[in-house]
Amino acid sequence: MNLRQGDFTPNNLLNAIALEIDEQPIWRANADKEMDYCDGNQLDSDALYKQRLLGIPPAIEPVMGPTIDEILGMEAKNRSDFRVLPDKVGEGDDVAEALNYRLNQAERRSKADRACAAAYASQVKVGLGWVEVSRSSDPFQFPIRCTDVHRNEIWHDWFSRKDDISDARWLLRRRWTDIDIATAMFPDQAETIKAAGNGMSAYDATQYMEGGQQTGLYKNWTDERSFTWEEQEWRDALNGRICLFELWYRKFEAVTALKVRGGRVVEFDEQNALHLVALANGGELIESVVGKVRLAWFAGPHLLHDIPSPYKHNHFPYFPFWGKREDRTRVPYGLARGMMFLQDEINVRVAKMQWGLSSVRVIRTEGAVVDDDDTFRDEVSRPDSDILLNAEAMANDGIFKIEKDFQLNEQQAARLREARESIRRAGRISEVFGGNDAQGRSGSAISQLVEQTVQALGDINDNFSEGRSRVGEAILSMIIEDIGNEETPVTVDGGLIKEDRTIILNQKVPGELYLNNDTERIKLNVTISDVPSTPSFRAQELVSMSEAFKSMPPQFQALAMPHLVSLMNLPYDVKKELVEGLRKMATVPSEEEIQQLVDAAVEQARIKDQYELKLRKLEMDEGYKDTQKEKMITDIINKRIEAIFAAVQAGTQIVAAPGVAPAADQVLKSAGFNDQDQAPIVAGPTMPATPVAENTSPMFPARPGEPGGLAPPAPVPAEAMAEPDSGLLAGVEGGNG
């Protein structure tokens, strides 16, 4: 089976890649040893055994690690933010500014700077570091994560020639995972994972040979028998762990691409109305063969999952940071390779110097001392040694001398100093770069020496900038994918210099198909900002700005003051308040502006006085209205009482003389009164009472003509009857009726 001839299936894809890995150059063991030297693990068992036989104490003076750490500090000191630029000047500036703000936020929250710094350390030391840009599996965390990956976890296509491995056919990452976590990741393959983790010991392959049952495990068992990697490389049955292989590979297909005006190229979709419009407006269709990225998961030889890439960009989510590479084999290496021999020499020199300071050279004849040889050697190396000589042997021309070779120690010390300096030369790092040996040098000379070190590391730093830019592009691609076609307002913080502004991405235009500030249409590039964003660099800028500020005219100082304050190491809120106050104080109004301010103040005072006057008037009106209201209520109550009293009186009279009621109703009706009650209100005339036979009341004498009464009165003349009654004799109807 050969991966490059296409004769592979997803099931045997990992076997094909394993064959390629076996043919790759061996370099990881050397890289591990170089990294151990940087970590201070510099004495192996053979060296310790030989030193013990010679009586030399083990000694380590770690010079490699601190020397390389000086370079790593340079990266942290000169660290810059990502910067988004449109592909064409003047086109999509607002989109670039809004996405640049979102990218800088994601850079901090996804820990991209920390991941790139860890990759830079591996890049400088052993020549290769990796950074993963992926989706976070935890929904409660930031959706994008950046992590550094150990070099021994990743294998890639060695035939790739591009530094960004965009031409690589495959990339494989191996990670050990607990079986319960693996089954949670792939619940549909839980049975296979558990069986593979236990070594298939719980399954009998013969039970599946009779047919009629599911044969998945039998197939997996045969996969293990044909797998080329050793079992211990992917299964740990004792600890319940299994090695998951995350395989990213490119499958080449023929596609139709659409090239629109402006140079943007997208895969043509016949169902997309915008693609059809772009084609009608001069777009060009291009037939091509491209490699589409896919993802496959394996548990040892068992295929668990095979899907298209979950990311919109067509790159592997792992980005390399190259140090140096061999010309023929393309094997990566770093600065540690050239320092290892010198580090060994430093350790040996230090050990020999310590041994030489505590050791002596003895010249003696046989039998010159009384003790045996072992006791004598232990005693002579002590500073308070007490050696008993044999008097008889010394009397017979015996020799006993103790010497110390200080000249040899001086030579060792000189060579030790030379080895220490050689390590810096191997890394092309000057003493001044690490802050040493700066006495008696001018500032210009020190700057030139530091610049020489930076120039010597130019190729490594360039590779780091390229790798970091690719990390930024992957983050930006995920941000654009999350935004999609939704209308998204982005408030860009202007800092202390500019005003905050809100940019609406994918803004819908009424009656149009296209979107304003369309994130999918604008072609963008991610670069590294030219100006570092570290506190130390801002401090240097503050010193330079302060010197320039002193020589500025006053009118220029007012303009430059906000920029100067923005460089100060103060809390952001304090700096913002200070800048706003300085801007207000720096604004000197003209005579016209002063007059306008005075007029505005007078107008405001006049309006205030009118408002207060109207307010007082309203308060007085409210009091008057309350008084009038109380008076009206009192009048109404009084009138109602009078009306009730009059009604009672009228009722009394009607009861006394029922015949008066119809005449009264007629009078009221003639006056326009509308009766709301049901008629009749007053009952009809009552039955006449039986006349009393005789008036017996002492108050009223008997009527004339009645029995026992007086004579009838004389007839009244007609003129007198025509006159109406007056006073108390006036009835309800009054007058002539």
MIGUTOR-244496 format. One record per residue (C-alpha): residue in three letters; x, y, z. Coordinates in pm, whole numbers, padded with zeros to 5 digits, always signed. Each point is the difference from the previous one (the first is absolute). Layout:
BEGIN
ALAXYZ;...
***
This chain:
BEGIN
MET+00000+00000+00000;ASN+00131+00343-00094;LEU-00151+00326+00115;ARG+00119+00194-00303;GLN-00136-00246-00253;GLY-00350+00032+00143;ASP-00034-00372+00081;PHE-00121+00052+00356;THR-00329+00006+00185;PRO-00087+00185+00321;ASN+00046-00326+00192;ASN+00359-00064-00112;LEU+00097+00367-00034;LEU+00185+00000+00333;ASN+00205-00303-00104;ALA+00108+00179-00318;ILE+00112+00302+00201;ALA+00183-00221+00252;LEU+00210-00136-00284;GLU+00101+00354-00099;ILE+00085+00092+00359;ASP+00239-00294+00024;GLU+00194+00140-00298;GLN+00039+00352+00140;PRO+00337+00121+00136;ILE+00067-00067+00366;TRP+00031+00331+00182;ARG-00237-00005+00296;ALA+00238-00184+00234;ASN+00271+00262-00061;ALA-00255+00277+00053;ASP-00102-00155+00332;LYS+00362-00009+00111;GLU+00054+00361-00102;MET-00309+00105+00195;ASP+00128-00189+00305;TYR+00323+00197-00020;CYS-00199+00323-00001;ASP-00191-00123+00304;GLY+00322-00077+00190;ASN-00003-00381-00036;GLN+00352-00028-00141;LEU+00167-00302+00161;ASP-00083-00349-00122;SER+00060-00322+00190;ASP+00324-00085-00186;ALA+00158+00336+00083;LEU-00098-00028+00365;TYR+00143-00353+00021;LYS+00336+00103-00150;GLN+00027+00303+00226;ARG-00070-00215+00300;LEU+00280-00241-00093;LEU+00245+00291-00031;GLY-00120+00164+00318;ILE-00125+00308-00184;PRO-00315+00151+00154;PRO-00293+00065-00238;ALA-00036+00368-00087;ILE-00244+00192-00220;GLU+00015+00367-00088;PRO-00312+00063-00213;VAL+00101+00265-00253;MET-00208-00110-00300;GLY-00338+00054+00163;PRO+00057+00356+00129;THR+00165+00101-00327;ILE-00297-00113-00207;ASP-00239+00156+00252;GLU+00147+00339-00092;ILE-00125-00053-00356;LEU-00341-00106+00126;GLY-00015+00317+00207;MET+00056+00201-00316;GLU-00316-00152-00151;ALA-00205+00088+00309;LYS+00140+00352+00003;ASN-00069+00068-00370;ARG-00336-00178-00022;SER-00250+00166-00234;ASP-00372-00038-00062;PHE-00167-00138-00310;ARG-00102+00251-00264;VAL-00269-00050-00265;LEU+00050+00178-00331;PRO-00220-00001-00312;ASP+00149-00155-00309;LYS-00051+00327-00188;VAL+00060+00346+00142;GLY-00322+00193+00056;GLU-00227-00303-00041;GLY-00156-00148+00311;ASP+00179+00223+00251;ASP-00295-00004+00240;VAL-00026-00379-00019;ALA+00372-00033+00065;GLU-00016+00236+00297;ALA-00295-00180+00159;LEU+00148-00346-00053;ASN+00337+00124+00122;TYR-00163+00098+00330;ARG-00173-00339+00029;LEU+00325-00179-00089;ASN+00197+00184+00269;GLN-00262-00098+00256;ALA+00015-00363-00112;GLU+00380+00012+00010;ARG-00007+00074+00372;ARG-00289-00225+00098;SER+00112-00303-00202;LYS+00351+00014+00154;ALA+00156+00032-00346;ASP+00300+00200+00126;ARG+00085-00262+00261;ALA-00030-00285-00250;CYS+00222+00180-00253;ALA+00257+00076+00271;ALA+00021-00370+00094;ALA+00038-00093-00367;TYR+00274+00264-00036;ALA+00192-00160+00288;SER-00007-00340-00171;GLN+00082+00165-00333;VAL+00313+00169+00137;LYS+00122-00299+00200;VAL-00062-00301-00227;GLY-00129+00152-00323;LEU-00374-00074+00001;GLY-00308+00101+00197;TRP-00370-00053-00063;VAL-00314+00206+00081;GLU-00355-00134-00023;VAL-00289+00236-00084;SER-00331-00176+00056;ARG-00346+00022+00147;SER-00035-00035+00375;SER-00196-00308+00103;ASP-00119+00175+00318;PRO-00300+00226-00078;PHE+00069+00208+00313;GLN+00342+00112-00122;PHE+00107+00228-00283;PRO-00101-00175-00325;ILE+00351+00018-00152;ARG+00306-00148+00166;CYS+00370+00009-00084;THR+00233-00256+00157;ASP+00358-00105-00058;VAL+00053-00364-00095;HIS+00310-00206+00075;ARG+00203-00089-00306;ASN-00009-00373+00082;GLU-00380-00005-00029;ILE-00005+00106-00366;TRP+00124-00160-00319;HIS-00045+00167-00336;ASP+00059-00071-00366;TRP+00378+00017-00044;PHE-00035+00061-00373;SER-00156+00340+00067;ARG+00222+00288-00109;LYS-00199+00301+00118;ASP+00061+00138+00345;ASP-00374+00028+00067;ILE-00043-00369-00108;SER-00284+00109-00229;ASP+00125-00258-00252;ALA+00017-00286+00254;ARG-00219-00303-00067;TRP-00053-00086+00367;LEU+00070+00095+00360;LEU-00034-00241+00292;ARG-00026+00076+00370;ARG+00020-00270+00264;ARG-00146+00060+00345;TRP-00053-00238+00291;THR-00355+00014+00138;ASP-00188-00177+00278;ILE-00242-00259-00131;ASP-00303+00163+00166;ILE+00081+00334-00165;ALA+00047-00169-00338;THR-00337-00176+00028;ALA-00165+00334+00088;MET+00156+00156-00310;PHE-00123-00283-00225;PRO-00306-00157+00165;ASP-00092-00194-00315;GLN+00341-00172+00013;ALA+00006-00058+00378;GLU-00004-00379-00030;THR+00291-00002-00243;ILE+00206+00240+00215;LYS-00054-00201+00318;ALA+00086-00324-00174;ALA+00314+00150-00157;GLY+00109+00148+00333;ASN-00033-00338+00170;GLY+00204-00175-00267;MET-00302-00180-00152;SER+00041-00258+00277;ALA-00374-00007+00075;TYR-00098-00099-00353;ASP+00023-00335-00175;ALA+00041+00042-00375;THR-00136-00350-00069;GLN-00349+00096+00121;TYR-00041+00223-00305;MET+00095-00263-00257;GLU-00339-00174+00003;GLY-00173+00298-00160;GLY-00319+00179+00086;GLN+00163+00238+00249;GLN+00167+00342-00005;THR+00360-00034-00119;GLY+00145+00338+00093;LEU+00223-00126+00279;TYR+00127-00287-00208;LYS+00099+00246-00270;ASN+00174+00215+00259;TRP+00182-00300+00140;THR+00137-00078-00343;ASP+00101+00364-00036;GLU+00214-00028+00310;ARG+00172-00310-00133;SER+00099+00185-00318;PHE+00091+00330+00170;THR+00367+00094-00045;TRP+00055+00195+00322;GLU+00086-00171+00324;GLU-00282-00050+00248;GLN+00172+00199+00274;GLU-00004+00304-00229;TRP-00379+00032+00004;ARG-00144-00208+00286;ASP+00053+00008+00379;ALA-00234-00265+00139;LEU+00154+00019+00348;ASN-00087+00368+00053;GLY-00318-00001-00208;ARG+00132+00236-00267;ILE-00005-00006-00378;CYS+00183+00205-00259;LEU-00224+00196-00235;PHE+00142+00092-00339;GLU-00130+00328-00142;LEU+00068-00015-00373;TRP-00044+00299-00230;TYR+00043-00078-00368;ARG-00070+00157-00337;LYS-00217-00174-00254;PHE+00042+00148-00346;GLU-00313+00071-00204;ALA-00093+00187-00317;VAL-00190+00319+00083;THR-00137+00303-00182;ALA+00119+00332+00140;LEU-00148+00344-00057;LYS+00235+00294-00040;VAL-00177+00331+00050;ARG+00112+00354-00056;GLY+00263+00101+00247;GLY+00181-00333-00013;ARG-00205-00189+00259;VAL-00040-00371-00078;VAL-00270-00222+00155;GLU-00134-00344-00076;PHE-00292+00038-00239;ASP-00344-00099+00129;GLU-00282-00017-00254;GLN-00259+00034+00276;ASN+00147+00327+00127;ALA-00177+00302-00152;LEU+00294+00229+00074;HIS+00234-00229-00194;LEU-00233+00010-00298;VAL-00018+00380+00016;ALA+00378+00024+00022;LEU+00035-00233-00297;ALA-00241+00212-00203;ASN+00194+00314+00089;GLY+00326-00120-00147;GLY+00107-00283+00229;GLU+00223-00274-00135;LEU-00035-00374+00059;ILE+00323-00196+00053;GLU+00029-00380-00004;SER+00266-00124+00240;VAL+00109-00289+00222;VAL+00032+00092+00367;GLY+00062-00192+00318;LYS-00288+00015+00245;VAL+00088-00058+00364;ARG-00165-00288+00186;LEU+00025-00127+00357;ALA+00017-00364+00109;TRP+00022-00137+00355;PHE+00160-00335+00082;ALA+00035-00200+00320;GLY+00307-00194-00096;PRO-00098-00170-00327;HIS-00375+00050+00053;LEU-00165+00277-00203;LEU-00238+00199+00223;HIS-00097+00301-00210;ASP+00065+00141-00349;ILE-00153+00338-00089;PRO+00080+00313-00205;SER+00196+00269+00180;PRO-00221+00183+00254;TYR+00178+00327-00079;LYS-00070+00235-00286;HIS+00366+00054-00085;ASN+00173-00269-00203;HIS+00300-00044+00233;PHE+00098-00243+00270;PRO-00074+00151+00345;TYR+00365-00055+00101;PHE+00256+00263-00097;PRO+00378-00061+00009;PHE+00263+00244+00126;TRP+00326-00092-00172;GLY+00343+00085+00136;LYS+00274-00126-00231;ARG-00013-00296-00238;GLU+00269-00216-00151;ASP+00051+00051-00371;ARG-00033-00360-00120;THR-00214-00175+00261;ARG-00218+00298+00103;VAL+00054-00106+00363;PRO-00073+00289+00239;TYR+00255+00115+00256;GLY+00052+00297+00225;LEU+00268+00184+00191;ALA+00040-00278+00256;ARG+00179-00226-00249;GLY+00310+00219-00017;MET+00010+00059+00376;MET-00004-00359+00126;PHE+00372-00073-00041;LEU+00096+00327+00167;GLN-00242-00071+00285;ASP+00164-00340+00050;GLU+00341+00166+00010;ILE-00118+00251+00259;ASN-00130-00279+00221;VAL+00323-00197-00036;ARG+00219+00303+00074;VAL-00198+00088+00310;ALA+00016-00359+00125;LYS+00375-00024-00062;MET+00067+00333+00166;GLN-00190-00107+00309;TRP+00183-00330-00004;GLY+00335+00173-00054;LEU-00052+00240+00289;SER-00069-00286+00239;SER+00259-00246-00136;VAL+00378-00022+00054;ARG+00289-00181-00166;VAL+00206-00220+00234;ILE+00347-00130-00074;ARG+00120-00265+00247;THR+00213-00307+00021;GLU-00148-00332+00090;GLY-00054-00034+00371;ALA+00044+00371+00066;VAL-00328+00015+00193;VAL-00119-00223+00276;ASP-00365-00035-00115;ASP-00117-00205-00294;ASP-00057+00165-00339;ASP-00379+00043+00025;THR+00018+00158+00344;PHE+00284+00225-00110;ARG-00193+00123-00310;ASP-00304+00085+00210;GLU+00215+00183+00252;VAL+00223+00195-00237;SER-00296+00168-00179;ARG-00122+00153+00326;PRO+00107+00357+00084;ASP+00064-00113+00361;SER+00178-00321-00096;ASP+00229-00173+00250;ILE+00245-00230-00175;LEU+00234-00224+00194;LEU+00328-00073-00184;ASN+00212-00311+00039;ALA+00317+00120+00171;GLU+00204-00300-00111;ALA-00098+00041-00366;MET+00064+00372+00008;ALA+00340-00057+00157;ASN+00095-00218-00295;ASP-00034+00281-00258;GLY-00382-00014-00002;ILE-00192+00264-00199;PHE-00332+00157+00096;LYS-00130+00313-00183;ILE-00347+00162-00028;GLU-00052+00240-00292;LYS-00289+00208-00141;ASP-00006+00097-00367;PHE-00154+00350+00010;GLN+00123+00075-00350;LEU-00227-00272-00139;ASN-00300+00154+00175;GLU+00079+00337-00156;GLN-00001-00161-00344;GLN-00331-00167+00077;ALA-00148+00335+00109;ALA+00118+00170-00320;ARG-00153-00272-00214;LEU-00321+00021+00204;ARG-00033+00371-00073;GLU+00059-00066-00368;ALA-00272-00268-00007;ARG-00248+00235+00164;GLU+00063+00265-00262;SER-00013-00258-00277;ILE-00355-00097+00093;ARG-00108+00359-00058;ARG+00185+00009-00329;ALA-00167-00324-00107;GLY-00337+00162+00063;ARG+00121+00332-00147;ILE-00094+00173+00323;SER+00220+00281+00124;GLU+00075+00069+00365;VAL-00173+00335-00026;PHE-00317-00170-00125;GLY-00029-00177+00335;GLY+00077+00316+00197;ASN+00365-00084+00074;ASP+00328+00171-00086;ALA-00161+00338-00063;GLN+00246+00203+00205;GLY+00200+00259-00188;ARG-00221-00018-00310;SER-00209+00277-00142;GLY-00372-00037-00055;SER+00051-00002-00376;ALA+00254-00282+00023;ILE-00228-00206+00220;SER-00289+00049-00243;GLN+00216-00115-00291;LEU+00105-00316+00184;VAL-00359-00080+00086;GLU-00100+00062-00361;GLN+00269-00242-00117;THR-00154-00275+00213;VAL-00344+00075-00139;GLN+00136-00016-00354;ALA+00165-00334+00070;LEU-00337-00139+00107;GLY-00179+00149-00301;ASP-00087-00330-00170;ILE-00149-00150+00315;ASN-00196+00316+00078;ASP-00130+00021-00357;ASN-00125-00358+00021;PHE-00166+00083+00330;SER-00178+00300-00151;GLU-00127-00213-00288;GLY-00127-00270+00234;ARG-00168+00253+00225;SER-00170+00163-00298;ARG-00144-00337-00103;VAL-00135-00046+00352;GLY-00168+00340-00027;GLU-00152-00090-00338;ALA-00150-00317+00146;ILE-00152+00194+00291;LEU-00138+00263-00240;SER-00155-00272-00216;MET-00185-00138+00302;ILE-00120+00349+00099;ILE-00139+00060-00350;GLU-00159-00345+00004;ASP-00170+00076+00333;ILE-00133+00333-00132;GLY-00132-00157-00320;ASN-00255+00220-00177;GLU-00153+00144+00317;GLU-00008+00375+00049;THR+00261+00054+00271;PRO+00080+00338+00160;VAL+00358+00033+00123;THR+00095+00287+00230;VAL+00366+00084-00060;ASP+00174+00153+00298;GLY+00183+00308-00116;GLY+00225-00002+00303;LEU+00112+00336+00129;ILE+00065+00159-00338;LYS-00311-00070-00207;GLU-00368-00010+00073;ASP-00177-00334+00031;ARG-00189-00097-00312;THR-00248-00273-00090;ILE+00039-00192-00325;ILE-00286-00222-00119;LEU+00121-00310-00182;ASN-00226-00167-00258;GLN-00234+00297+00004;LYS-00309-00068-00208;VAL-00082+00247-00277;PRO-00375+00032-00076;GLY-00086-00125-00346;GLU+00349-00139-00070;LEU+00145-00351+00004;TYR+00342+00103+00123;LEU+00096+00095+00355;ASN+00187+00308+00109;ASN+00331-00087+00172;ASP-00036-00361-00112;THR+00257-00212+00185;GLU-00017-00276-00261;ARG+00069+00229-00294;ILE+00300+00199+00126;LYS+00336-00169-00037;LEU+00215+00057+00309;ASN+00355-00072+00110;VAL+00138-00046+00351;THR+00341+00143+00079;ILE+00198+00083+00312;SER-00011+00359+00120;ASP+00322+00194-00049;VAL-00023+00151+00347;PRO+00031-00230+00304;SER-00274+00019+00261;THR+00210-00090+00305;PRO+00036+00227+00308;SER+00378+00021-00044;PHE-00035+00131-00355;ARG-00257+00256+00112;ALA+00244+00116+00266;GLN+00265+00053-00268;GLU-00250+00191-00212;LEU-00090+00213+00301;VAL+00364+00103+00046;SER+00039+00088-00367;MET-00333+00182-00009;SER+00088+00197+00313;GLU+00324+00123-00153;ALA-00179+00108-00317;PHE-00280+00158+00205;LYS+00242+00234+00176;SER+00107+00165-00325;MET-00351+00045-00143;PRO-00174+00340-00019;PRO-00287+00043+00250;GLN-00269-00041-00264;PHE+00157-00330-00108;GLN+00033-00120+00359;ALA-00375+00027+00046;LEU-00043-00232-00299;ALA+00268-00246+00111;MET-00099-00018+00366;PRO-00270-00272-00046;HIS+00252-00218-00184;LEU+00250+00050+00279;VAL-00251-00094+00269;SER-00105-00313-00192;LEU+00355-00134+00037;MET+00009+00041+00378;ASN-00025-00305+00222;LEU-00331+00100+00159;PRO-00338-00173+00026;TYR-00208+00049-00311;ASP-00282+00183+00181;VAL+00245+00245+00154;LYS+00166+00069-00334;LYS-00335+00050-00172;GLU-00120+00247+00263;LEU+00332+00184-00015;VAL-00009+00029-00379;GLU-00357+00132+00001;GLY+00091+00261+00260;LEU+00307+00108-00194;ARG-00201+00038-00320;LYS-00252+00224+00173;MET+00270+00216+00155;ALA+00199+00020-00321;THR-00296+00140-00195;VAL+00038+00387+00008;PRO-00323+00165-00129;SER+00003+00304-00230;GLU-00187+00329+00068;GLU-00294-00115-00210;GLU-00011-00332+00187;ILE+00019+00183+00333;GLN-00291+00228-00105;GLN-00196-00306-00108;LEU+00066-00163+00336;VAL-00115+00317+00180;ASP-00315+00025-00213;ALA-00074-00364+00059;ALA+00043+00046+00375;VAL-00230+00305+00003;GLU-00262-00180-00206;GLN+00021-00299+00228;ALA-00042+00225+00308;ARG-00300+00177-00160;ILE-00163-00329-00083;LYS+00062-00115+00353;ASP-00163+00319+00144;GLN-00303-00038-00226;TYR-00032-00357+00102;GLU+00010+00087+00369;LEU-00255+00284-00053;LYS-00240-00230-00182;LEU+00052-00260+00266;ARG-00095+00245+00276;LYS-00302+00117-00204;LEU-00112-00355-00043;GLU+00036-00056+00371;MET-00215+00309+00070;ASP-00255-00110-00260;GLU-00016-00336+00162;GLY-00079+00163+00337;TYR-00269+00225-00155;LYS-00151-00296-00181;ASP-00013-00196+00323;THR-00184+00288+00172;GLN-00247+00036-00287;LYS-00055-00371+00001;GLU-00080-00002+00370;LYS-00241+00296-00048;MET-00177-00175-00289;ILE-00039-00314+00205;THR-00145+00204+00287;ASP-00246+00181-00231;ILE-00109-00326-00156;ILE-00060-00153+00340;ASN-00198+00306+00113;LYS-00213+00003-00314;ARG-00065-00367+00033;ILE-00108+00049+00359;GLU-00232+00289-00103;ALA-00139-00206-00285;ILE-00063-00293+00228;PHE-00169+00227+00252;ALA-00218+00161-00270;ALA-00087-00343-00136;VAL-00101-00115+00346;GLN-00222+00308+00040;ALA-00157-00056-00342;GLY-00058-00361+00080;THR-00167+00091+00323;GLN-00236+00240-00178;ILE-00076-00257-00272;VAL-00086-00254+00260;ALA-00226+00252+00168;ALA-00162+00106-00332;PRO+00040-00276-00266;GLY-00180+00192-00264;VAL+00282+00253-00017;ALA+00250-00249-00149;PRO-00134-00011-00359;ALA-00003+00378-00020;ALA+00355+00015+00132;ASP+00116-00258-00256;GLN-00155+00202-00279;VAL+00181+00314+00116;LEU+00334-00181+00010;LYS-00059-00150-00341;SER-00074+00343-00145;ALA+00330+00123+00147;GLY+00189-00275-00190;PHE+00044-00249+00285;ASN+00050-00362-00112;ASP-00144-00244+00245;GLN+00233-00303+00040;ASP-00227-00195+00233;GLN-00277-00239-00079;ALA-00346+00164+00030;PRO-00187+00031+00217;ILE+00223+00091+00284;VAL-00296+00106+00219;ALA-00283-00239+00052;GLY-00350+00083-00129;PRO-00261+00180+00208;THR-00096-00179+00315;MET-00349-00108+00083;PRO-00204+00277+00169;ALA-00026-00035+00371;THR-00329-00041+00171;PRO-00113+00343+00114;VAL-00001+00060+00365;ALA-00343+00044+00137;GLU+00099+00284+00216;ASN+00306+00214+00044;THR+00111-00056+00349;SER+00338+00174-00014;PRO+00026+00295+00239;MET+00249+00163-00237;PHE-00232+00010-00298;PRO-00359+00115+00041;ALA-00274-00172-00187;ARG-00057+00096-00361;PRO-00306+00189-00088;GLY-00283-00212-00123;GLU+00129-00305+00178;PRO-00178-00139+00293;GLY+00101+00196+00297;GLY+00185+00254-00221;LEU-00033+00358-00094;ALA-00193+00148-00288;PRO+00170-00031-00348;PRO+00220+00287-00099;ALA-00116+00265-00233;PRO+00078-00053-00372;VAL+00325+00148-00125;PRO-00018+00244-00287;ALA+00139-00105-00339;GLU+00262+00277+00002;ALA+00139-00127+00324;MET+00021-00357-00130;ALA+00194+00109-00304;GLU+00288+00129+00216;PRO+00267-00257+00067;ASP+00096-00105+00346;SER+00308+00155+00143;GLY+00234-00069+00284;LEU-00066-00315+00193;LEU-00329-00054-00181;ALA+00179-00049-00332;GLY-00019-00363-00110;VAL+00238-00213-00210;GLU-00166+00094-00326;GLY-00037+00368+00100;GLY-00209+00267-00169;ASN-00284-00122-00214;GLY+00152-00331-00051;
***
